[in-house]
């Protein structure tokens, strides 16, 4: 009788891949988790209960067929596991690294709910796809037949790249426009290397280039190239710009030197990792070395900032968040990693201004308590009167989230409808906007969200573009 390979969760404990010691990993920007060995990956995949209603799959935005590729991994059928993972996810090796699995698939695992510890889905997904690249199973995209129609995609982040991949596989001519000098969006310049090493992103971009996707970089739509010119050149357009406008802080001395935006700080650090010339980093403006650093915010971007500051050799790193640990939006796994590396979290605190001379010297901190729930059901922070104090700081990083830019004004385009939040108004199924032949995906529609949601939107929009072009051809033939 063949050995039962699944349902091992009763006898096999949950294990993550080995994590490098905090004292070691804080010295570099390499990823903190080592790879699973083949035997360990198979063992951990075998813990899956193969439940009839897989909540892991249901709570994955891409509805990845997780139970099946876990079984294939447990049985040593890794190439099949990769092909199944790739069928629903354009970038499984990226999602395996940066998805907040504790809030999505793993957080809804049946055996986790039963107290046995979740299956390490993300680490196994990463292992499967990294193995596929090493073994040469990831093949270049080769359309069976070329098509004459062309699609322009504005934004080379995960949503735009996922759409480009899906469309290019059908033979469509695809051009991607982006304001940066490298494709990848926040995957390239926003997420630090210790969560997502850059060669992982670059190899996917190279695959798209080899497939015939054209990239027009250093291109600011509305300045270097008009939106109407892009519409005129292509049969359909997908807007996938993301949201890059940082939320700001008020109060005394809010404009002082040494108070910087998270996106500027993280971009400078990532550019440095590429070997670029970064004057703002070299001057110390966007470099935490030797400084008392205060990061304001509690999301994943704040976690990226505090952990980057540790690696740059900051004297101290503190994170101020206006709610408590249980109510913060960032990944609890990331908080734990940051604490191990020496970050000090100061819960129930918010800035009301800053002290400054020639540059920032401190944060005027208000202490908070949690009051009645707000419209989202979360308890609203309330100021504790008379409990203010000054937190010394040489560098303050604002990580308060991102808002959409005013695209109709920025691009000089009429008829592109936006919501009251400034996001592009698009149909939630087809991703069609108010302009014929123009679609929108990812954060510019959703607001600041996850990479995995952008990938889903991009794949869905590609299908809608194909339907739109088929309809246009049918009308033209009548």
DOTI-996371 format. One record per residue (C-alpha): chain; y, z, x; residue in three letters; residue number from 1. Coordinates in steps of 0.5 Angstrom, whole numbers, plus 2048, in hexadecimal, padded with zeros to 3 digits. Last residue first. Layout:
% residues N
REC   ch     y     z     x    aa     i
REC    A     Y     Z     X   ALA   NUM
...
END
This chain:
% residues 478
REC   ch     y     z     x    aa     i
REC    A   859   7AE   7D6   UNK   478
REC    A   857   7AF   7DD   UNK   477
REC    A   85E   7B3   7DF   UNK   476
REC    A   85C   7B8   7DA   UNK   475
REC    A   855   7B9   7DD   UNK   474
REC    A   858   7B9   7E4   UNK   473
REC    A   85C   7BF   7E2   UNK   472
REC    A   857   7C3   7DF   UNK   471
REC    A   852   7C2   7E5   UNK   470
REC    A   858   7C4   7E9   UNK   469
REC    A   859   7CB   7E4   UNK   468
REC    A   852   7CC   7E5   UNK   467
REC    A   852   7CC   7EC   UNK   466
REC    A   858   7D0   7ED   UNK   465
REC    A   855   7D5   7E8   UNK   464
REC    A   84E   7D6   7EC   UNK   463
REC    A   853   7D7   7F2   UNK   462
REC    A   857   7DC   7EF   UNK   461
REC    A   850   7E0   7EE   UNK   460
REC    A   84F   7E0   7F5   UNK   459
REC    A   856   7E2   7F7   UNK   458
REC    A   856   7E8   7F2   UNK   457
REC    A   84F   7EB   7F4   UNK   456
REC    A   852   7EA   7FB   UNK   455
REC    A   858   7EE   7F9   UNK   454
REC    A   854   7F3   7F6   UNK   453
REC    A   850   7F4   7FC   UNK   452
REC    A   856   7F5   800   UNK   451
REC    A   859   7FB   7FC   UNK   450
REC    A   85F   7FC   7F8   UNK   449
REC    A   867   7FC   7F9   UNK   448
REC    A   869   7F8   7F2   UNK   447
REC    A   864   7F5   7EE   UNK   446
REC    A   868   7EE   7EE   UNK   445
REC    A   86B   7ED   7F5   UNK   444
REC    A   865   7F2   7F7   UNK   443
REC    A   860   7ED   7F6   UNK   442
REC    A   860   7E6   7F3   UNK   441
REC    A   865   7E1   7F0   UNK   440
REC    A   864   7DA   7ED   UNK   439
REC    A   869   7D4   7EC   UNK   438
REC    A   866   7CD   7E9   UNK   437
REC    A   86B   7CE   7E3   UNK   436
REC    A   870   7D4   7E4   UNK   435
REC    A   870   7DA   7E0   UNK   434
REC    A   86A   7DC   7E4   UNK   433
REC    A   863   7DB   7E4   UNK   432
REC    A   85E   7E1   7E7   UNK   431
REC    A   859   7DE   7E2   UNK   430
REC    A   856   7E5   7E0   UNK   429
REC    A   85C   7EA   7E1   UNK   428
REC    A   861   7E4   7DF   UNK   427
REC    A   867   7E5   7E4   UNK   426
REC    A   86E   7E8   7E4   UNK   425
REC    A   870   7E9   7EB   UNK   424
REC    A   872   7F0   7ED   UNK   423
REC    A   879   7F2   7EC   UNK   422
REC    A   877   7F9   7E9   UNK   421
REC    A   87A   7F6   7E2   UNK   420
REC    A   875   7F0   7E3   UNK   419
REC    A   877   7EA   7E6   UNK   418
REC    A   877   7E3   7E3   UNK   417
REC    A   878   7DD   7E7   UNK   416
REC    A   87D   7D8   7E3   UNK   415
REC    A   882   7D7   7E8   UNK   414
REC    A   881   7D7   7F0   UNK   413
REC    A   886   7D8   7F5   UNK   412
REC    A   880   7DB   7FA   UNK   411
REC    A   883   7E2   7FB   UNK   410
REC    A   886   7E2   7F4   UNK   409
REC    A   880   7E0   7F0   UNK   408
REC    A   87C   7E5   7F6   UNK   407
REC    A   87F   7EB   7F5   UNK   406
REC    A   87B   7EF   7FA   UNK   405
REC    A   876   7F3   7F7   UNK   404
REC    A   875   7FB   7F9   UNK   403
REC    A   871   7FE   7FE   UNK   402
REC    A   86F   806   7FF   UNK   401
REC    A   873   80C   802   UNK   400
REC    A   871   80C   809   UNK   399
REC    A   877   80D   80C   UNK   398
REC    A   876   80F   813   UNK   397
REC    A   87B   814   817   UNK   396
REC    A   87B   815   81E   UNK   395
REC    A   87F   81A   822   UNK   394
REC    A   87D   820   81D   UNK   393
REC    A   87E   827   81C   UNK   392
REC    A   87C   829   815   UNK   391
REC    A   882   82D   812   UNK   390
REC    A   881   832   80C   UNK   389
REC    A   882   832   804   UNK   388
REC    A   87F   838   800   UNK   387
REC    A   885   83A   7FC   UNK   386
REC    A   883   836   7F6   UNK   385
REC    A   87C   834   7F6   UNK   384
REC    A   87C   82D   7F4   UNK   383
REC    A   877   82A   7EF   UNK   382
REC    A   872   825   7F0   UNK   381
REC    A   86F   822   7EA   UNK   380
REC    A   867   823   7E8   UNK   379
REC    A   863   81D   7E7   UNK   378
REC    A   862   81A   7E0   UNK   377
REC    A   865   813   7E1   UNK   376
REC    A   86A   815   7DD   UNK   375
REC    A   86C   81B   7E1   UNK   374
REC    A   868   822   7E1   UNK   373
REC    A   86C   828   7E0   UNK   372
REC    A   86E   82C   7E7   UNK   371
REC    A   86B   82B   7EE   UNK   370
REC    A   86F   82F   7F3   UNK   369
REC    A   874   82D   7F8   UNK   368
REC    A   878   82F   7FF   UNK   367
REC    A   87E   82B   801   UNK   366
REC    A   87E   828   808   UNK   365
REC    A   885   826   80B   UNK   364
REC    A   882   822   811   UNK   363
REC    A   884   823   818   UNK   362
REC    A   887   820   81E   UNK   361
REC    A   889   819   81C   UNK   360
REC    A   88D   815   821   UNK   359
REC    A   894   815   824   UNK   358
REC    A   894   81C   820   UNK   357
REC    A   890   81D   81A   UNK   356
REC    A   88D   821   815   UNK   355
REC    A   88A   81E   80F   UNK   354
REC    A   889   81E   808   UNK   353
REC    A   886   820   802   UNK   352
REC    A   87F   820   805   UNK   351
REC    A   878   822   801   UNK   350
REC    A   873   827   802   UNK   349
REC    A   86D   829   7FE   UNK   348
REC    A   868   828   803   UNK   347
REC    A   86A   828   80B   UNK   346
REC    A   864   824   80E   UNK   345
REC    A   864   826   816   UNK   344
REC    A   861   820   819   UNK   343
REC    A   85C   822   81F   UNK   342
REC    A   857   81C   820   UNK   341
REC    A   852   820   81B   UNK   340
REC    A   857   821   816   UNK   339
REC    A   858   819   816   UNK   338
REC    A   851   818   815   UNK   337
REC    A   851   81D   80F   UNK   336
REC    A   857   81A   80C   UNK   335
REC    A   854   813   80D   UNK   334
REC    A   84D   815   809   UNK   333
REC    A   852   818   804   UNK   332
REC    A   854   811   803   UNK   331
REC    A   85C   811   801   UNK   330
REC    A   85F   812   7FA   UNK   329
REC    A   860   81A   7FB   UNK   328
REC    A   85E   81E   7F5   UNK   327
REC    A   859   823   7F8   UNK   326
REC    A   85C   824   7FE   UNK   325
REC    A   863   826   7FB   UNK   324
REC    A   869   823   7F9   UNK   323
REC    A   86F   821   7FC   UNK   322
REC    A   86C   81F   802   UNK   321
REC    A   86F   820   809   UNK   320
REC    A   86B   81D   80F   UNK   319
REC    A   86C   821   816   UNK   318
REC    A   86A   81E   81D   UNK   317
REC    A   86C   821   823   UNK   316
REC    A   86E   820   82B   UNK   315
REC    A   86C   818   829   UNK   314
REC    A   867   815   82E   UNK   313
REC    A   867   80E   82B   UNK   312
REC    A   860   80F   828   UNK   311
REC    A   863   815   824   UNK   310
REC    A   868   811   821   UNK   309
REC    A   863   80C   81F   UNK   308
REC    A   85F   811   81B   UNK   307
REC    A   865   813   818   UNK   306
REC    A   868   80C   816   UNK   305
REC    A   861   80A   813   UNK   304
REC    A   860   810   80F   UNK   303
REC    A   867   80F   80C   UNK   302
REC    A   865   808   80A   UNK   301
REC    A   85F   80B   807   UNK   300
REC    A   863   80F   802   UNK   299
REC    A   866   815   803   UNK   298
REC    A   86E   814   805   UNK   297
REC    A   873   817   80A   UNK   296
REC    A   871   816   811   UNK   295
REC    A   874   81B   816   UNK   294
REC    A   873   81A   81E   UNK   293
REC    A   875   81F   823   UNK   292
REC    A   876   81A   829   UNK   291
REC    A   872   819   830   UNK   290
REC    A   870   812   82E   UNK   289
REC    A   871   810   827   UNK   288
REC    A   874   809   828   UNK   287
REC    A   878   805   823   UNK   286
REC    A   87F   806   826   UNK   285
REC    A   87C   808   82D   UNK   284
REC    A   87F   802   831   UNK   283
REC    A   878   7FF   832   UNK   282
REC    A   876   7FF   82B   UNK   281
REC    A   87D   7FC   828   UNK   280
REC    A   87C   7F7   82E   UNK   279
REC    A   875   7F4   82B   UNK   278
REC    A   872   7EF   830   UNK   277
REC    A   86C   7ED   82D   UNK   276
REC    A   865   7F0   831   UNK   275
REC    A   861   7F0   82A   UNK   274
REC    A   861   7F7   82A   UNK   273
REC    A   868   7F7   82B   UNK   272
REC    A   869   7F3   824   UNK   271
REC    A   865   7F8   821   UNK   270
REC    A   869   7FE   823   UNK   269
REC    A   870   7FA   821   UNK   268
REC    A   86D   7F8   81A   UNK   267
REC    A   86B   800   819   UNK   266
REC    A   872   802   81A   UNK   265
REC    A   876   7FD   817   UNK   264
REC    A   871   7FD   811   UNK   263
REC    A   872   805   811   UNK   262
REC    A   879   804   810   UNK   261
REC    A   87E   808   815   UNK   260
REC    A   882   80E   816   UNK   259
REC    A   884   80F   81D   UNK   258
REC    A   88B   80D   81D   UNK   257
REC    A   88E   810   817   UNK   256
REC    A   88E   80C   810   UNK   255
REC    A   88C   812   80C   UNK   254
REC    A   891   817   80F   UNK   253
REC    A   892   81B   808   UNK   252
REC    A   88E   819   803   UNK   251
REC    A   88A   812   801   UNK   250
REC    A   883   810   802   UNK   249
REC    A   881   809   802   UNK   248
REC    A   87B   805   7FF   UNK   247
REC    A   879   7FF   803   UNK   246
REC    A   879   7F8   801   UNK   245
REC    A   873   7F5   804   UNK   244
REC    A   86F   7F3   7FE   UNK   243
REC    A   86A   7EE   7FE   UNK   242
REC    A   86B   7E6   7FF   UNK   241
REC    A   866   7E3   7FB   UNK   240
REC    A   869   7DE   7F7   UNK   239
REC    A   864   7D8   7F6   UNK   238
REC    A   866   7D1   7F5   UNK   237
REC    A   863   7CB   7F2   UNK   236
REC    A   864   7C3   7F3   UNK   235
REC    A   867   7C4   7F9   UNK   234
REC    A   86E   7C1   7FD   UNK   233
REC    A   872   7C2   7F7   UNK   232
REC    A   871   7C9   7F6   UNK   231
REC    A   872   7CB   7FD   UNK   230
REC    A   878   7C7   7FD   UNK   229
REC    A   87A   7CB   7F7   UNK   228
REC    A   879   7D2   7FB   UNK   227
REC    A   87E   7CF   800   UNK   226
REC    A   87C   7CF   807   UNK   225
REC    A   87F   7D3   80D   UNK   224
REC    A   883   7D8   809   UNK   223
REC    A   880   7D8   802   UNK   222
REC    A   879   7D9   804   UNK   221
REC    A   87A   7DC   80B   UNK   220
REC    A   875   7D8   810   UNK   219
REC    A   873   7DB   816   UNK   218
REC    A   86C   7D8   815   UNK   217
REC    A   86A   7D2   812   UNK   216
REC    A   862   7D2   811   UNK   215
REC    A   85E   7CC   810   UNK   214
REC    A   857   7CE   80D   UNK   213
REC    A   852   7C9   810   UNK   212
REC    A   84C   7CD   811   UNK   211
REC    A   84D   7CE   818   UNK   210
REC    A   853   7D1   816   UNK   209
REC    A   850   7D6   810   UNK   208
REC    A   84B   7D8   816   UNK   207
REC    A   850   7DA   81A   UNK   206
REC    A   853   7DE   815   UNK   205
REC    A   84D   7E1   814   UNK   204
REC    A   84C   7E3   81C   UNK   203
REC    A   853   7E5   81C   UNK   202
REC    A   852   7EB   817   UNK   201
REC    A   84C   7EE   81B   UNK   200
REC    A   850   7ED   821   UNK   199
REC    A   855   7F1   81F   UNK   198
REC    A   851   7F8   81F   UNK   197
REC    A   851   7FB   818   UNK   196
REC    A   852   802   817   UNK   195
REC    A   853   804   81E   UNK   194
REC    A   857   7FD   81F   UNK   193
REC    A   85D   800   81A   UNK   192
REC    A   85E   7FC   813   UNK   191
REC    A   865   7F9   812   UNK   190
REC    A   865   7F3   817   UNK   189
REC    A   85F   7F0   816   UNK   188
REC    A   85C   7F2   810   UNK   187
REC    A   863   7F3   80D   UNK   186
REC    A   864   7EB   80D   UNK   185
REC    A   85E   7E8   810   UNK   184
REC    A   861   7E2   814   UNK   183
REC    A   865   7E2   81A   UNK   182
REC    A   86C   7E0   81C   UNK   181
REC    A   86E   7E4   815   UNK   180
REC    A   872   7E1   80F   UNK   179
REC    A   86C   7DD   80C   UNK   178
REC    A   86A   7D6   809   UNK   177
REC    A   863   7D4   808   UNK   176
REC    A   861   7CD   807   UNK   175
REC    A   85B   7CB   803   UNK   174
REC    A   858   7C4   802   UNK   173
REC    A   852   7C5   7FD   UNK   172
REC    A   84B   7C4   7FF   UNK   171
REC    A   848   7C9   7FB   UNK   170
REC    A   847   7CE   801   UNK   169
REC    A   84E   7CD   802   UNK   168
REC    A   850   7D0   7FB   UNK   167
REC    A   84B   7D6   7FC   UNK   166
REC    A   84E   7D8   803   UNK   165
REC    A   855   7D6   802   UNK   164
REC    A   855   7DB   7FC   UNK   163
REC    A   852   7E1   800   UNK   162
REC    A   857   7DF   805   UNK   161
REC    A   85D   7E0   800   UNK   160
REC    A   85A   7E6   7FD   UNK   159
REC    A   858   7E9   804   UNK   158
REC    A   85F   7E8   807   UNK   157
REC    A   862   7E1   809   UNK   156
REC    A   867   7E0   804   UNK   155
REC    A   86A   7DA   801   UNK   154
REC    A   864   7D6   7FF   UNK   153
REC    A   865   7CE   7FE   UNK   152
REC    A   85F   7CB   7FB   UNK   151
REC    A   85D   7C3   7FC   UNK   150
REC    A   85A   7BE   7F8   UNK   149
REC    A   856   7B8   7FB   UNK   148
REC    A   84F   7BC   7FB   UNK   147
REC    A   84B   7BC   801   UNK   146
REC    A   843   7BC   800   UNK   145
REC    A   83E   7C1   802   UNK   144
REC    A   843   7C5   805   UNK   143
REC    A   841   7C9   80B   UNK   142
REC    A   843   7D0   80C   UNK   141
REC    A   840   7D2   813   UNK   140
REC    A   83A   7D6   813   UNK   139
REC    A   839   7DE   813   UNK   138
REC    A   832   7DF   815   UNK   137
REC    A   834   7DE   81D   UNK   136
REC    A   830   7E4   81F   UNK   135
REC    A   836   7E8   821   UNK   134
REC    A   83A   7E6   81B   UNK   133
REC    A   834   7E8   816   UNK   132
REC    A   833   7EF   81A   UNK   131
REC    A   83A   7F0   818   UNK   130
REC    A   839   7EE   811   UNK   129
REC    A   833   7F3   810   UNK   128
REC    A   836   7F9   814   UNK   127
REC    A   83D   7F9   810   UNK   126
REC    A   839   7F9   809   UNK   125
REC    A   835   7FE   80C   UNK   124
REC    A   83B   803   80E   UNK   123
REC    A   83E   801   807   UNK   122
REC    A   838   803   803   UNK   121
REC    A   836   80A   806   UNK   120
REC    A   832   80C   801   UNK   119
REC    A   835   812   7FD   UNK   118
REC    A   833   819   7FE   UNK   117
REC    A   82D   81C   7FB   UNK   116
REC    A   831   820   7F6   UNK   115
REC    A   82F   81C   7EF   UNK   114
REC    A   836   819   7EF   UNK   113
REC    A   835   817   7F6   UNK   112
REC    A   82E   814   7F4   UNK   111
REC    A   832   810   7EE   UNK   110
REC    A   837   80D   7F3   UNK   109
REC    A   83E   80D   7F0   UNK   108
REC    A   842   80F   7F6   UNK   107
REC    A   83E   80B   7FA   UNK   106
REC    A   840   805   7F7   UNK   105
REC    A   847   806   7F5   UNK   104
REC    A   84B   80C   7F7   UNK   103
REC    A   847   80F   7FD   UNK   102
REC    A   846   807   7FF   UNK   101
REC    A   84E   807   801   UNK   100
REC    A   84D   800   803   UNK    99
REC    A   84F   7FF   80B   UNK    98
REC    A   848   7FE   80F   UNK    97
REC    A   843   7FB   80A   UNK    96
REC    A   849   7F7   807   UNK    95
REC    A   84A   7F4   80D   UNK    94
REC    A   843   7F2   80F   UNK    93
REC    A   842   7EF   808   UNK    92
REC    A   848   7EA   808   UNK    91
REC    A   847   7E5   803   UNK    90
REC    A   843   7EA   7FE   UNK    89
REC    A   83F   7E7   7F9   UNK    88
REC    A   83A   7E2   7FC   UNK    87
REC    A   83B   7E6   803   UNK    86
REC    A   837   7EC   801   UNK    85
REC    A   831   7E8   7FF   UNK    84
REC    A   831   7E3   805   UNK    83
REC    A   832   7EA   809   UNK    82
REC    A   82C   7ED   806   UNK    81
REC    A   828   7E7   807   UNK    80
REC    A   829   7E7   80E   UNK    79
REC    A   828   7EE   80E   UNK    78
REC    A   821   7EE   80B   UNK    77
REC    A   81E   7F4   80F   UNK    76
REC    A   81B   7F7   809   UNK    75
REC    A   821   7FD   808   UNK    74
REC    A   826   7F8   809   UNK    73
REC    A   823   7F3   804   UNK    72
REC    A   823   7FA   7FF   UNK    71
REC    A   82A   7FB   801   UNK    70
REC    A   82C   7F4   800   UNK    69
REC    A   829   7F4   7F9   UNK    68
REC    A   82C   7FB   7F7   UNK    67
REC    A   833   7F9   7F9   UNK    66
REC    A   834   7F2   7F5   UNK    65
REC    A   83B   7F2   7F6   UNK    64
REC    A   83F   7F3   7F0   UNK    63
REC    A   846   7F0   7F3   UNK    62
REC    A   84A   7F6   7F1   UNK    61
REC    A   844   7FB   7F2   UNK    60
REC    A   843   800   7ED   UNK    59
REC    A   83E   7FD   7E9   UNK    58
REC    A   83A   7FB   7EF   UNK    57
REC    A   83A   803   7F2   UNK    56
REC    A   838   804   7EA   UNK    55
REC    A   832   801   7EB   UNK    54
REC    A   82F   801   7E4   UNK    53
REC    A   827   801   7E5   UNK    52
REC    A   827   805   7EB   UNK    51
REC    A   825   802   7F2   UNK    50
REC    A   825   80A   7F4   UNK    49
REC    A   828   808   7FB   UNK    48
REC    A   825   80C   801   UNK    47
REC    A   822   806   804   UNK    46
REC    A   829   803   806   UNK    45
REC    A   829   80A   80B   UNK    44
REC    A   823   808   80E   UNK    43
REC    A   824   801   80F   UNK    42
REC    A   82B   802   812   UNK    41
REC    A   827   807   816   UNK    40
REC    A   822   803   819   UNK    39
REC    A   827   7FD   81A   UNK    38
REC    A   82C   802   81E   UNK    37
REC    A   832   803   81A   UNK    36
REC    A   838   801   81E   UNK    35
REC    A   83D   806   821   UNK    34
REC    A   843   809   81C   UNK    33
REC    A   84A   80B   81F   UNK    32
REC    A   84C   803   820   UNK    31
REC    A   850   802   826   UNK    30
REC    A   857   804   827   UNK    29
REC    A   857   809   82D   UNK    28
REC    A   858   810   82F   UNK    27
REC    A   857   813   828   UNK    26
REC    A   84F   811   828   UNK    25
REC    A   84D   815   82E   UNK    24
REC    A   850   81C   82C   UNK    23
REC    A   84E   81A   825   UNK    22
REC    A   847   819   827   UNK    21
REC    A   844   812   825   UNK    20
REC    A   841   812   81E   UNK    19
REC    A   839   810   81E   UNK    18
REC    A   838   80C   818   UNK    17
REC    A   838   810   812   UNK    16
REC    A   832   814   80F   UNK    15
REC    A   82F   816   809   UNK    14
REC    A   829   81A   809   UNK    13
REC    A   822   817   808   UNK    12
REC    A   81C   81A   804   UNK    11
REC    A   81F   81A   7FD   UNK    10
REC    A   824   814   7FE   UNK     9
REC    A   81E   810   800   UNK     8
REC    A   81E   80C   7FA   UNK     7
REC    A   81C   805   7FD   UNK     6
REC    A   817   803   803   UNK     5
REC    A   811   805   7FF   UNK     4
REC    A   80C   804   805   UNK     3
REC    A   807   7FE   803   UNK     2
REC    A   800   800   800   UNK     1
END
